Amino acid sequence: MLRPHYPKGTNFAKVFQTHINRVVERLNYRPRKRLCYLIPVEMFWGNISEHDKRAVLWLLINSAIKKII
């Protein structure tokens, strides 16, 4: 997921940590289709309703089953 922000061959020794932190924060606050368009931070900290948790769990289970079949 970092490839759009850092082209191939980037020397990370020359990249400032503050820029990396901004990129990580941007990625963590981006809604994900896999999480019913919730952001990963909401899933991690549990700041979502029980209904949304069940919906995400249902999607994850179904996608795992499809990979098995």
Sequence and secondary structure as in RCSB ss.txt:
>XXXX:A:sequence
MLRPHYPKGTNFAKVFQTHINRVVERLNYRPRKRLCYLIPVEMFWGNISEHDKRAVLWLLINSAIKKII
>XXXX:A:secstr
  TTTS TT  GGGS HHHHHHHHHHHHTS BGGGTTB HHHHHHT S HHHHHHHHHHHHHHHHHHH 
